[in-house]
Amino acid sequence: MPTQEESKNLEVISEYFSEYWGKANQGIVDKLCVDDFVINYPIHGPRYGEEAAEQMMVGFKEAFPDISFHAYQHPLIASGPWVVGCWIGGGTHTGVAFNDLAVGKLQPNTGKKMYFSGTTIFTLGDRKVVDETGEGGAMTALQNLGMVPQPNPGKEMKYLHEKEG
């Protein structure tokens, strides 16, 4: 059973994740994150501060207008000031050029779809998000976008409850 602090932290992260990653609402950062918030995914590199996190989402939306992520398969798990969650999602590159990746750059409107999963650890303090550090399926995303070679036949990424065919 989560403590009162853990329950509140779960509420904060549920709202943050639903709004920021689910609905691409970058304004939620002002409400739920500290001013010097850090968001860090290796495929993109760290962003420091609310404005940088907001601009990160603006860039995603301009390149992938339908981008969306949601919790996947497991509930959020809280322990003290940390909340951990698994997620899945992606989008279609129908917008502007995109170079916010560790490898290469997408020219405008490639029409390529990316769909991948990951796990994120959130650190909270005083019911605000201090740090978001995640590890996403970068290889799968880059393969989807045609930036690295596709997997060997039979080694494609599959998700539970995904319909075959």
VENJO-V394074 format. One record per backbone hydrogen bond with DSSP energy under -0.5 kcal/mol. CO is the residue of the C=O (numbers start at 0). NH is the residue of the N-H. E is the energy in kcal/mol with one decimal. If there is no record, write none. Layout:
co=<CO,CO>
nh=<NH,NH>
e=<E,E>
This chain:
co=<2,3,4,5,6,7,8,9,10,11,12,13,14,15,15,16,16,17,18,18,19,20,23,24,25,26,26,27,28,31,33,34,36,37,38,39,40,40,42,44,46,46,48,49,50,51,52,53,54,55,56,57,58,59,61,62,62,63,67,69,71,76,78,80,81,82,83,84,85,86,87,88,89,90,91,92,94,97,98,105,111,113,115,116,117,118,119,119,120,121,122,122,124,127,128,129,130,131,132,133,134,135,136,137,138,139,140,141,141,142,151,158>
nh=<6,7,8,9,10,11,12,13,14,15,16,17,18,19,20,20,21,22,22,24,23,68,25,27,28,29,30,31,32,128,36,49,48,131,46,133,43,44,101,40,38,48,52,53,54,55,56,57,58,59,60,61,62,63,95,93,94,66,89,87,73,83,81,123,78,121,76,119,71,117,69,115,67,113,93,110,108,105,100,97,92,90,88,136,86,134,84,121,132,82,129,130,127,124,33,37,122,39,120,41,118,137,140,141,142,143,144,146,147,145,154,161>
e=<-2.5,-2.3,-2.5,-2.4,-1.9,-2.4,-2.5,-2.4,-2.3,-2.9,-3.1,-2.1,-2.5,-3.3,-0.6,-0.9,-1.9,-0.8,-0.6,-3.0,-0.6,-1.6,-1.2,-1.5,-1.5,-0.8,-0.8,-2.6,-2.0,-3.2,-1.7,-1.7,-3.8,-2.6,-2.6,-2.4,-2.4,-2.7,-1.1,-0.6,-2.2,-0.5,-1.9,-2.7,-2.6,-1.8,-1.6,-2.0,-2.4,-2.0,-2.8,-2.2,-1.6,-4.0,-1.7,-0.8,-2.0,-2.3,-2.3,-2.2,-2.0,-2.9,-2.0,-2.8,-2.6,-3.3,-2.6,-2.6,-2.0,-1.9,-2.5,-2.7,-2.1,-2.7,-1.6,-3.3,-3.1,-3.1,-0.8,-2.0,-3.0,-1.5,-2.1,-2.5,-2.5,-2.7,-2.2,-0.5,-2.5,-2.1,-3.3,-1.6,-1.1,-2.4,-2.4,-1.7,-2.7,-3.2,-3.1,-0.7,-2.0,-2.6,-2.4,-2.9,-2.3,-2.9,-2.0,-2.8,-0.9,-1.4,-2.5,-1.5>
